[in-house]
Structures are given as C-alpha cells and as structure tokens.
Amino acid sequence: MKRIAIIPARSGSKGLKNKNIIDVCGKPLMAYTIEAACKSNLFDRIIVSTDSIEYGRLAQKYGAEVMYRGEKISNDKATTFMVIEDLLSRINCKINYFVLLQPTSPLRTEKHIQEAVDLFERQMDKYDFLVSVKEAEHGSVLVKPIKEDGSLKYFDTDFSNYRRQDYKEYSPNGAIFIGKPDQYLQKKHFFGEKSLAYIMNEFDSIDIDDELDYEFACLCMRKRLLGEKL
C-alpha cells in the first residue's frame, strides 16, 4: 500500500491566534500530529500544507515535508476539499489512499492512526472512506435550532419523560479522515454509506477550536505526560 499523511496548517486563526503552533506543554500544537504520523511508520510521505514560512520550518523540524499553498487557498474561506485537491494534484506519485490528520487533535496518537488504517485496509473493498467519531454528548433530540424570534418552537417535546435512546449516537471528532483519491475528488467529502466509522473515546477526541478547548487540552496533555513519566 502507498499512503500519505496530509496535515493542513494554515497560519492565523480568528478564534485562537496562531492556533496551529500555539504552545501545548512545551511543543507547538501541530508537532503532536506530525510526531504521531511519524511514529506510526505507515506513510510514504507526511506532508504539511501551509501558507507560512514559520509553520513550514516548524513542520520540517518535527519530521514532515512541506507544500506551500497559493493565496487562493490560504484564507479562512478555503475549504478542506480545496486544500486536499491542490495537494493531490502536486504530489506526482500514485497512492492507494491518503490520511488527513488535523493538527487541532493533539491527543490522537500513533496507535489511533494505526488502528484506523488497519480497520480501513481490512475493508477497502467495501468502503472508500473512514472518519473518526466519538459518542455524542447529547442525543439528537436535544439539539435543535432556535427560531428567529427566539422561541423554542422546535423543542416541542416533553423532556420530563426524556431518557437516552437504547442506541448510541456519534459525531465526527475531527482527528482522522481517510479517503481514496479518485473517490474523494469526485464526492468532495468523506461521509455516506461508503464511509466507515473509527470510534475514539472522549479524552483522545479533544479538538482545539477556542480558548476553552485549548485550556482543557493542555490539562489533559499534562495528565497524559505525567502518566507516561510514572
């Protein structure tokens, strides 16, 4: 199998300044993802897609190669599809599939990557994609929009009788996405009946989007590092 890891790391962030390189327990955030990809020993190439020379130097320091993005896919309106499409058009090699690893999931380890890849490869004849998920915090019956006038019209349910369903519900956690190149370029996303779920626990699924996520991730990372030392 020929496989590559793609790590998107655009500079700047509206929610958390320079999020992808913010310090997490002594390392820039994206270092955890690069190191996990390297330690998995699975990839022919580990490529960071970035618009920043500073980010590029950090990526190389931790063991990745770098592809610099053009201006059109370097702003906050650029989609994941646009970034992957650009990178796949430039790699100049035939691959069986790619693994997208977002740097905002620092608690995803090489073991998770290995398990997800193994799960996908055992069922590649049936599936074109894999997405990591976690058990949803709330059942879908509890998650509704609020009407424009501020009313709870869409929550017209007797919640005094609510109990969790007999089945579990899940949500994507953003840590691991796998796709076959041709199928992804045609579909432009990773979801649907040809997509396989890889289930992760809540601790390992932490995804940093804002300041609160960041503080929580640092706390969890300190707990993990302390456990490793003990």
FITI-982697 format. One record per residue: residue number from 1; residue in one letter; x, y, z of N, C-alpha, C, O, CB in turn. Coordinates in pm, whole numbers, m for minus. Glycine has a CB too. Example, Ala and Ser with C-alpha at 12.3 -4.5 7.8 and 13.67 -1.06 7.14 Angstrom:
1:A:1319:m569:780:1230:m450:780:1320:m330:780:1424:m332:846:1131:m447:905
2:S:1285:m225:708:1367:m106:714:1290:3:787:1341:114:804:1408:m60:572
//
This chain:
1:M:83:m120:0:0:0:0:87:126:0:185:136:75:m94:0:122
2:K:52:220:m84:117:351:m80:17:449:m21:m95:465:m71:165:397:m223
3:R:58:515:86:m30:608:156:48:730:200:167:721:232:m97:540:277
4:I:m18:843:203:44:966:252:m42:1025:363:m163:1001:370:63:1069:137
5:A:21:1101:449:m50:1178:551:m52:1324:507:50:1379:464:18:1162:692
6:I:m169:1385:520:m184:1527:488:m221:1601:617:m319:1567:683:m294:1550:377
7:I:m141:1701:651:m165:1780:772:m185:1926:730:m88:1993:694:m45:1766:875
8:P:m308:1976:734:m333:2115:695:m304:2211:810:m353:2192:921:m478:2132:649
9:A:m224:2313:783:m186:2405:892:m175:2547:839:m66:2599:817:m51:2361:956
10:R:m290:2607:819:m294:2747:775:m254:2839:891:m288:2812:1006:m434:2784:722
11:S:m183:2946:861:m145:3040:966:m264:3130:999:m357:3146:920:m24:3125:922
12:G:m257:3187:1117:m364:3276:1159:m487:3199:1202:m506:3084:1162:m401:3372:1047
13:S:m568:3260:1283:m692:3199:1330:m776:3307:1397:m725:3387:1475:m665:3080:1428
14:K:m904:3308:1365:m991:3409:1426:m1022:3375:1572:m1028:3464:1657:m1121:3421:1347
15:G:m1042:3246:1599:m1081:3207:1734:m967:3206:1833:m983:3247:1948:m1144:3073:1731
16:L:m851:3159:1790:m734:3144:1877:m611:3176:1794:m579:3104:1700:m726:2999:1938
17:K:m541:3284:1828:m433:3335:1746:m324:3230:1725:m279:3166:1820:m373:3458:1809
18:N:m283:3213:1599:m179:3116:1562:m204:2979:1626:m113:2917:1680:m42:3168:1604
19:K:m329:2935:1618:m373:2813:1685:m285:2692:1653:m251:2615:1743:m515:2782:1647
20:N:m247:2675:1527:m177:2552:1488:m35:2541:1543:23:2433:1543:m171:2544:1339
21:I:20:2653:1592:154:2645:1651:155:2694:1796:261:2716:1853:252:2728:1568
22:I:38:2710:1855:32:2754:1993:98:2650:2084:91:2531:2057:m115:2779:2036
23:D:161:2695:2191:234:2604:2279:139:2515:2359:47:2564:2425:325:2683:2374
24:V:163:2386:2352:89:2289:2433:192:2204:2507:253:2113:2450:m6:2198:2344
25:C:210:2235:2634:305:2160:2719:443:2153:2657:506:2047:2657:254:2019:2743
26:G:491:2267:2605:629:2275:2558:652:2248:2411:766:2255:2364:710:2181:2634
27:K:545:2218:2335:559:2195:2192:452:2273:2116:344:2296:2169:550:2044:2159
28:P:483:2312:1992:377:2372:1910:270:2267:1881:301:2149:1863:434:2429:1778
29:L:146:2311:1876:34:2218:1863:52:2118:1750:29:1999:1770:m93:2295:1841
30:M:92:2164:1632:98:2072:1519:208:1967:1533:206:1867:1462:118:2149:1392
31:A:304:1988:1625:410:1890:1645:355:1755:1690:408:1651:1652:510:1942:1748
32:Y:248:1757:1770:191:1631:1819:136:1546:1704:149:1424:1706:79:1660:1921
33:T:75:1611:1607:21:1537:1492:133:1487:1402:128:1374:1355:m75:1626:1412
34:I:233:1570:1377:345:1526:1294:417:1408:1359:448:1310:1292:445:1642:1271
35:E:442:1417:1489:511:1308:1560:428:1179:1559:483:1070:1543:542:1350:1704
36:A:296:1192:1577:210:1073:1574:216:1006:1437:223:883:1428:64:1110:1609
37:A:214:1086:1331:223:1032:1196:358:963:1173:364:856:1113:201:1143:1092
38:C:465:1025:1220:599:965:1205:611:835:1283:662:736:1231:706:1064:1253
39:K:563:835:1406:574:716:1491:488:600:1442:515:484:1475:535:750:1634
40:S:386:629:1365:301:521:1314:374:434:1213:335:319:1192:176:579:1251
41:N:479:487:1151:558:414:1050:471:360:936:493:249:887:633:298:1116
42:L:374:439:895:279:393:793:292:467:660:245:417:557:140:408:844
43:F:354:584:661:338:674:547:463:685:461:576:691:511:299:809:595
44:D:440:687:329:549:713:236:590:859:243:708:893:225:506:676:93
45:R:492:946:269:521:1088:284:427:1147:388:310:1110:396:507:1163:148
46:I:479:1239:468:398:1315:564:412:1461:524:519:1520:535:446:1290:716
47:I:301:1518:476:308:1649:413:223:1751:490:104:1729:513:260:1640:267
48:V:286:1859:529:214:1971:590:184:2073:480:274:2120:411:296:2036:706
49:S:57:2105:466:14:2209:372:m4:2339:449:m89:2348:538:m118:2169:297
50:T:74:2440:415:70:2566:490:96:2685:398:146:2670:286:171:2564:605
51:D:63:2802:448:90:2927:376:201:3006:445:232:3118:404:m36:3012:366
52:S:262:2947:550:353:3022:636:494:2963:635:513:2843:655:300:3025:778
53:I:593:3048:612:734:3004:619:766:2957:761:834:2855:778:830:3120:578
54:E:719:3029:861:743:2989:1000:684:2852:1028:751:2767:1088:683:3093:1097
55:Y:560:2828:986:497:2698:1007:574:2590:932:592:2478:981:349:2701:960
56:G:620:2624:812:694:2528:731:823:2485:799:857:2366:798:725:2587:596
57:R:895:2579:857:1020:2546:927:994:2457:1048:1069:2364:1075:1092:2674:972
58:L:885:2487:1121:849:2403:1236:811:2262:1191:849:2164:1254:734:2466:1315
59:A:737:2254:1082:696:2123:1030:818:2039:995:824:1920:1028:605:2140:907
60:Q:915:2099:929:1037:2027:892:1117:1987:1016:1177:1879:1019:1124:2111:800
61:K:1118:2071:1115:1190:2041:1240:1136:1914:1304:1213:1836:1360:1177:2159:1338
62:Y:1006:1892:1296:947:1776:1361:931:1656:1268:874:1554:1308:814:1813:1418
63:G:980:1667:1143:989:1548:1059:899:1541:939:893:1437:874:963:1433:1140
64:A:828:1649:907:738:1648:791:801:1722:674:893:1803:692:603:1711:826
65:E:752:1694:554:786:1778:440:677:1884:426:570:1872:486:802:1693:309
66:V:704:1986:347:613:2100:340:575:2129:196:659:2125:105:677:2223:403
67:M:448:2158:176:400:2214:49:331:2346:81:237:2352:161:301:2114:m25
68:Y:380:2451:19:323:2583:44:202:2607:m46:204:2576:m165:428:2693:22
69:R:97:2662:13:m28:2689:m59:m23:2820:m134:51:2913:m99:m144:2689:37
70:G:m102:2826:m238:m122:2953:m306:m218:3040:m227:m283:2994:m133:m176:2930:m448
71:E:m227:3167:m264:m306:3264:m190:m455:3230:m189:m524:3257:m91:m286:3402:m249
72:K:m505:3170:m297:m648:3140:m308:m697:3039:m205:m815:3037:m171:m678:3089:m446
73:I:m607:2955:m156:m649:2856:m57:m580:2879:78:m556:2786:155:m619:2714:m108
74:S:m548:3006:104:m481:3040:229:m565:3128:320:m518:3169:426:m351:3108:200
75:N:m688:3158:279:m773:3240:365:m876:3153:438:m882:3032:415:m845:3349:283
76:D:m956:3215:525:m1048:3137:606:m1171:3089:528:m1257:3022:584:m1092:3217:724
77:K:m1179:3124:400:m1287:3074:316:m1247:2949:239:m1332:2885:177:m1332:3182:219
78:A:m1121:2915:244:m1073:2795:174:m1127:2670:245:m1120:2660:367:m918:2793:168
79:T:m1178:2577:168:m1234:2454:225:m1129:2345:233:m1024:2351:169:m1354:2406:143
80:T:m1159:2244:314:m1071:2128:323:m1055:2064:186:m945:2023:149:m1125:2025:423
81:F:m1164:2055:112:m1158:1995:m21:m1059:2070:m110:m979:2008:m180:m1297:1994:m87
82:M:m1062:2201:m107:m973:2280:m190:m826:2253:m156:m742:2244:m245:m1003:2430:m174
83:V:m797:2239:m26:m660:2213:18:m614:2075:m27:m503:2060:m78:m650:2225:171
84:I:m700:1974:m9:m663:1838:m48:m651:1825:m199:m559:1761:m250:m766:1737:6
85:E:m744:1886:m271:m739:1882:m418:m608:1941:m469:m545:1885:m558:m858:1959:m479
86:D:m568:2054:m411:m442:2118:m451:m323:2026:m424:m237:2009:m509:m425:2252:m376
87:L:m320:1968:m305:m206:1885:m269:m198:1759:m355:m91:1722:m401:m214:1847:m121
88:L:m313:1693:m376:m313:1570:m457:m269:1597:m600:m212:1509:m665:m452:1507:m456
89:S:m296:1716:m649:m257:1749:m787:m107:1772:m799:m54:1779:m910:m332:1872:m835
90:R:m38:1785:m686:104:1821:m688:199:1713:m637:321:1732:m643:124:1944:m606
91:I:148:1602:m588:238:1505:m524:317:1419:m622:418:1361:m584:159:1415:m433
92:N:272:1409:m748:346:1338:m851:377:1193:m815:486:1143:m845:474:1410:m881
93:C:284:1127:m751:301:985:m725:164:921:m707:69:986:m665:390:961:m600
94:K:156:791:m740:29:718:m729:16:665:m587:108:602:m536:22:602:m834
95:I:m98:691:m524:m121:640:m388:m252:563:m383:m343:585:m464:m124:757:m285
96:N:m260:470:m288:m385:396:m267:m487:479:m192:m607:473:m220:m358:266:m191
97:Y:m438:557:m96:m527:646:m21:m444:746:59:m323:731:73:m619:565:74
98:F:m513:847:109:m447:946:194:m516:950:330:m633:911:343:m449:1086:127
99:V:m444:997:430:m497:1013:565:m483:1160:604:m373:1213:611:m422:920:668
100:L:m597:1224:628:m599:1364:670:m595:1369:822:m681:1313:889:m725:1438:614
101:L:m493:1438:875:m474:1449:1020:m472:1598:1057:m375:1668:1030:m341:1379:1066
102:Q:m578:1645:1118:m585:1787:1153:m503:1813:1280:m513:1737:1377:m732:1831:1174
103:P:m422:1918:1281:m334:1944:1395:m405:1984:1523:m343:1992:1629:m237:2050:1360
104:T:m535:2010:1515:m611:2052:1633:m653:1935:1722:m729:1954:1817:m733:2130:1590
105:S:m605:1814:1691:m635:1696:1773:m506:1639:1832:m459:1534:1788:m708:1587:1687
106:P:m448:1705:1931:m316:1666:1981:m314:1536:2060:m207:1478:2080:m261:1774:2065
107:L:m429:1489:2107:m432:1367:2188:m456:1241:2105:m461:1131:2158:m540:1379:2293
108:R:m472:1260:1974:m475:1146:1883:m331:1098:1863:m244:1178:1828:m542:1184:1744
109:T:m305:969:1887:m169:916:1887:m143:827:1766:m231:804:1683:m145:837:2015
110:E:m18:779:1758:15:686:1650:m67:558:1657:m96:497:1554:162:652:1656
111:K:m105:517:1779:m187:396:1793:m324:415:1728:m374:324:1661:m203:360:1941
112:H:m384:531:1746:m513:558:1682:m499:553:1530:m584:496:1461:m568:695:1727
113:I:m393:613:1478:m371:613:1334:m353:470:1283:m411:432:1182:m247:699:1297
114:Q:m273:392:1354:m250:253:1314:m380:172:1316:m407:95:1224:m148:187:1407
115:E:m461:190:1419:m587:118:1429:m683:158:1317:m748:73:1257:m653:143:1565
116:A:m691:287:1289:m780:335:1184:m738:283:1047:m821:240:967:m784:489:1184
117:V:m609:287:1020:m556:238:893:m582:88:879:m623:41:773:m405:267:881
118:D:m558:13:986:m581:m132:983:m729:m163:957:m762:m250:876:m536:m196:1115
119:L:m817:m91:1025:m961:m109:1007:m1001:m79:863:m1078:m154:803:m1039:m18:1104
120:F:m949:29:808:m983:68:671:m930:m33:569:m1003:m74:478:m927:207:640
121:E:m805:m74:585:m745:m164:487:m812:m301:485:m816:m368:382:m597:m180:515
122:R:m864:m343:599:m933:m472:604:m1068:m468:533:m1127:m573:505:m952:m515:748
123:Q:m1118:m346:504:m1249:m335:441:m1249:m241:321:m1352:m183:286:m1351:m288:542
124:M:m1133:m226:258:m1121:m135:145:m1204:m176:25:m1240:m92:m58:m978:m125:103
125:D:m1236:m305:14:m1319:m349:m98:m1463:m300:m84:m1537:m297:m182:m1316:m501:m108
126:K:m1502:m262:38:m1639:m220:66:m1651:m69:88:m1755:m10:58:m1692:m293:187
127:Y:m1545:m8:140:m1552:134:178:m1447:216:105:m1338:168:73:m1534:149:329
128:D:m1481:342:79:m1389:436:16:m1331:537:115:m1231:602:87:m1459:510:m97
129:F:m1395:548:231:m1356:649:329:m1364:594:471:m1430:493:497:m1445:774:316
130:L:m1294:662:561:m1306:636:705:m1306:770:777:m1234:862:739:m1189:545:757
131:V:m1388:780:881:m1395:902:962:m1393:863:1109:m1468:775:1151:m1524:985:929
132:S:m1308:928:1188:m1306:903:1332:m1423:976:1398:m1456:1089:1362:m1172:947:1394
133:V:m1484:909:1495:m1601:964:1565:m1587:939:1714:m1505:860:1758:m1733:902:1511
134:K:m1672:1009:1790:m1684:985:1933:m1832:978:1967:m1916:1027:1892:m1612:1095:2017
135:E:m1864:918:2081:m2002:914:2122:m2050:1057:2148:m1981:1135:2214:m2020:826:2248
136:A:m2168:1091:2096:m2219:1227:2108:m2253:1261:2252:m2303:1177:2327:m2343:1244:2020
137:E:m2224:1385:2291:m2251:1429:2427:m2401:1433:2455:m2445:1399:2565:m2189:1568:2451
138:H:m2479:1473:2356:m2625:1481:2369:m2691:1405:2255:m2639:1402:2144:m2673:1627:2371
139:G:m2805:1344:2284:m2884:1282:2179:m2938:1387:2084:m2957:1502:2123:m2998:1202:2239
140:S:m2962:1349:1959:m3007:1444:1857:m3141:1509:1893:m3170:1619:1845:m3017:1376:1722
141:V:m3222:1443:1974:m3350:1501:2015:m3331:1627:2098:m3421:1710:2107:m3431:1398:2093
142:L:m3212:1642:2159:m3184:1758:2244:m3117:1872:2168:m3093:1979:2225:m3098:1716:2359
143:V:m3086:1852:2041:m3012:1952:1963:m3101:2002:1850:m3126:1930:1754:m2879:1892:1907
144:K:m3148:2125:1862:m3239:2185:1765:m3200:2332:1745:m3132:2390:1829:m3387:2173:1812
145:P:m3242:2391:1634:m3221:2535:1616:m3321:2615:1700:m3425:2564:1740:m3234:2574:1467
146:I:m3287:2740:1727:m3380:2833:1792:m3442:2920:1683:m3371:2971:1596:m3307:2921:1901
147:K:m3572:2937:1688:m3643:3015:1586:m3593:3160:1587:m3541:3209:1687:m3796:3011:1611
148:E:m3609:3226:1473:m3559:3363:1456:m3609:3457:1564:m3539:3551:1602:m3597:3417:1320
149:D:m3730:3434:1614:m3786:3523:1716:m3742:3485:1858:m3787:3545:1955:m3936:3523:1708
150:G:m3654:3386:1868:m3602:3345:1999:m3683:3237:2067:m3648:3196:2178:m3596:3463:2088
151:S:m3789:3189:2005:m3873:3087:2068:m3813:2948:2055:m3727:2924:1971:m4014:3089:2007
152:L:m3860:2857:2140:m3817:2717:2138:m3920:2630:2065:m3951:2519:2109:m3796:2665:2281
153:K:m3970:2681:1956:m4072:2611:1877:m4027:2470:1839:m4107:2376:1842:m4103:2691:1750
154:Y:m3901:2456:1804:m3852:2327:1755:m3821:2229:1868:m3791:2112:1843:m3728:2347:1670
155:F:m3829:2275:1993:m3809:2188:2109:m3944:2148:2169:m3957:2141:2292:m3720:2259:2215
156:D:m4041:2124:2087:m4176:2094:2135:m4185:1947:2177:m4251:1865:2113:m4281:2126:2025
157:T:m4117:1917:2288:m4106:1780:2339:m4120:1781:2490:m4074:1876:2555:m3972:1715:2297
158:D:m4182:1680:2548:m4192:1668:2693:m4063:1607:2746:m4050:1485:2756:m4317:1581:2734
159:F:m3967:1694:2780:m3837:1644:2824:m3841:1585:2965:m3742:1525:3007:m3735:1756:2818
160:S:m3950:1601:3038:m3961:1538:3170:m3963:1386:3156:m3932:1314:3251:m4087:1587:3244
161:N:m4001:1338:3038:m4004:1194:3012:m3887:1147:2927:m3881:1033:2883:m4135:1156:2944
162:Y:m3791:1241:2904:m3679:1205:2817:m3583:1110:2885:m3552:1124:3003:m3604:1329:2774
163:R:m3536:1013:2811:m3425:929:2853:m3342:898:2729:m3392:901:2617:m3474:797:2924
164:R:m3217:869:2752:m3129:840:2638:m3181:720:2562:m3237:627:2621:m2983:815:2686
165:Q:m3162:723:2432:m3208:615:2348:m3139:484:2384:m3036:482:2451:m3184:649:2201
166:D:m3198:376:2339:m3136:245:2360:m3016:227:2268:m2938:132:2285:m3239:133:2337
167:Y:m3000:316:2171:m2886:310:2080:m2798:433:2102:m2846:537:2148:m2933:301:1932
168:K:m2670:421:2069:m2577:532:2084:m2575:617:1958:m2596:568:1847:m2435:480:2116
169:E:m2549:747:1976:m2531:837:1863:m2389:891:1867:m2328:905:1973:m2635:952:1866
170:Y:m2337:922:1749:m2197:961:1738:m2183:1090:1657:m2271:1126:1579:m2115:848:1673
171:S:m2071:1157:1677:m2039:1276:1598:m1892:1269:1555:m1809:1217:1630:m2067:1407:1678
172:P:m1858:1322:1437:m1717:1325:1394:m1635:1405:1494:m1680:1509:1543:m1703:1385:1252
173:N:m1513:1358:1524:m1429:1430:1620:m1314:1507:1554:m1239:1576:1623:m1372:1332:1721
174:G:m1300:1496:1423:m1200:1575:1351:m1059:1522:1353:m969:1586:1300:m1199:1709:1405
175:A:m1037:1405:1414:m899:1357:1434:m841:1283:1314:m724:1304:1280:m896:1266:1553
176:I:m920:1197:1248:m869:1113:1140:m973:1104:1028:m1090:1075:1053:m833:971:1192
177:F:m928:1130:907:m1010:1108:788:m926:1031:687:m809:1064:666:m1061:1244:727
178:I:m982:930:626:m912:854:523:m995:856:396:m1118:845:401:m885:706:570
179:G:m928:870:282:m1000:871:156:m917:817:41:m796:838:35:m1046:1010:124
180:K:m984:746:m51:m923:708:m178:m927:832:m269:m1031:895:m280:m997:585:m244
181:P:m817:866:m332:m809:994:m404:m919:1018:m507:m985:1122:m502:m679:1003:m472
182:D:m940:926:m600:m1038:948:m706:m1179:963:m650:m1255:1050:m693:m1034:833:m806
183:Q:m1212:878:m555:m1345:882:m496:m1367:1012:m417:m1476:1069:m417:m1367:760:m405
184:Y:m1261:1057:m349:m1274:1181:m272:m1290:1302:m366:m1374:1388:m341:m1151:1201:m181
185:L:m1211:1307:m471:m1219:1420:m563:m1355:1426:m632:m1401:1533:m669:m1108:1410:m667
186:Q:m1417:1311:m647:m1550:1308:m707:m1658:1347:m606:m1747:1425:m638:m1579:1168:m764
187:K:m1649:1293:m484:m1753:1316:m383:m1735:1449:m309:m1833:1514:m272:m1753:1202:m283
188:K:m1610:1489:m287:m1573:1616:m223:m1596:1617:m71:m1589:1723:m8:m1650:1728:m286
189:H:m1624:1503:m13:m1630:1489:133:m1613:1342:170:m1603:1256:83:m1764:1546:190
190:F:m1610:1314:301:m1574:1181:349:m1693:1098:398:m1673:987:448:m1475:1194:460
191:F:m1815:1147:386:m1927:1086:456:m2022:1010:363:m2020:1028:241:m2004:1191:530
192:G:m2104:924:423:m2204:849:347:m2190:700:368:m2111:655:450:m2192:882:200
193:E:m2266:623:293:m2272:479:313:m2142:408:277:m2120:294:318:m2384:421:234
194:K:m2056:474:201:m1926:414:166:m1817:459:262:m1698:442:235:m1887:451:23
195:S:m1858:516:376:m1764:564:478:m1775:480:603:m1885:448:648:m1789:713:511
196:L:m1660:444:659:m1650:357:776:m1617:440:899:m1537:534:891:m1544:247:754
197:A:m1676:407:1013:m1651:479:1138:m1538:414:1217:m1532:292:1231:m1778:486:1224
198:Y:m1450:498:1269:m1349:453:1367:m1380:527:1496:m1373:650:1502:m1200:483:1317
199:I:m1414:453:1601:m1463:512:1725:m1348:539:1821:m1266:451:1848:m1567:421:1791
200:M:m1344:663:1873:m1245:704:1972:m1315:749:2099:m1433:785:2096:m1154:817:1917
201:N:m1242:748:2210:m1305:793:2335:m1301:946:2345:m1236:1014:2265:m1233:730:2458
202:E:m1370:998:2443:m1386:1143:2456:m1253:1212:2487:m1226:1319:2433:m1487:1176:2564
203:F:m1171:1152:2572:m1043:1211:2611:m953:1231:2489:m899:1339:2469:m972:1122:2715
204:D:m938:1128:2409:m850:1133:2293:m908:1215:2179:m837:1249:2084:m820:994:2245
205:S:m1036:1247:2188:m1106:1319:2081:m1103:1471:2096:m1161:1542:2014:m1247:1274:2074
206:I:m1037:1522:2198:m1037:1667:2221:m987:1741:2097:m881:1710:2043:m948:1702:2343
207:D:m1066:1838:2054:m1037:1916:1934:m1030:2064:1973:m1126:2118:2029:m1145:1893:1822
208:I:m919:2128:1945:m899:2267:1989:m954:2364:1886:m907:2371:1772:m749:2295:2013
209:D:m1055:2439:1928:m1114:2540:1842:m1107:2679:1905:m1091:2779:1835:m1259:2504:1811
210:D:m1120:2685:2038:m1121:2815:2106:m1038:2808:2234:m974:2707:2262:m1266:2859:2137
211:E:m1040:2915:2311:m959:2926:2432:m993:2819:2535:m903:2762:2597:m977:3064:2493
212:L:m1121:2791:2553:m1162:2690:2649:m1113:2552:2608:m1064:2476:2692:m1315:2689:2663
213:D:m1125:2520:2479:m1072:2392:2429:m923:2382:2455:m872:2278:2496:m1101:2377:2278
214:Y:m852:2493:2432:m707:2496:2449:m668:2469:2594:m579:2388:2619:m652:2630:2405
215:E:m733:2535:2688:m701:2515:2829:m729:2371:2870:m652:2311:2945:m783:2612:2917
216:F:m839:2316:2821:m875:2178:2855:m776:2079:2794:m737:1982:2858:m1017:2146:2806
217:A:m735:2105:2669:m637:2018:2603:m504:2018:2677:m442:1913:2693:m617:2062:2458
218:C:m460:2135:2721:m335:2144:2798:m344:2064:2927:m250:1994:2965:m300:2291:2830
219:L:m457:2074:2994:m479:1998:3118:m472:1848:3091:m407:1775:3165:m615:2035:3180
220:C:m538:1804:2986:m539:1661:2953:m401:1613:2908:m360:1502:2940:m642:1634:2843
221:M:m329:1697:2834:m196:1659:2789:m102:1647:2908:m20:1555:2913:m142:1760:2688
222:R:m112:1738:3003:m28:1728:3124:m58:1598:3198:33:1532:3249:m53:1851:3218
223:K:m184:1561:3205:m222:1436:3272:m162:1317:3200:m113:1223:3264:m376:1422:3279
224:R:m165:1319:3067:m108:1208:2991:43:1201:3009:98:1094:3034:m142:1222:2842
225:L:111:1315:2998:256:1317:3011:301:1274:3150:402:1206:3165:309:1456:2981
226:L:224:1313:3252:255:1271:3388:238:1121:3402:319:1055:3467:166:1345:3489
227:G:135:1066:3342:113:921:3345:225:845:3277:265:738:3323:m19:886:3280
228:E:276:901:3166:386:835:3094:513:835:3178:588:737:3177:413:904:2960
229:K:537:944:3252:656:952:3337:648:853:3453:748:793:3492:675:1094:3390
230:L:528:838:3508:510:746:3622:516:600:3576:503:509:3658:375:772:3692
//
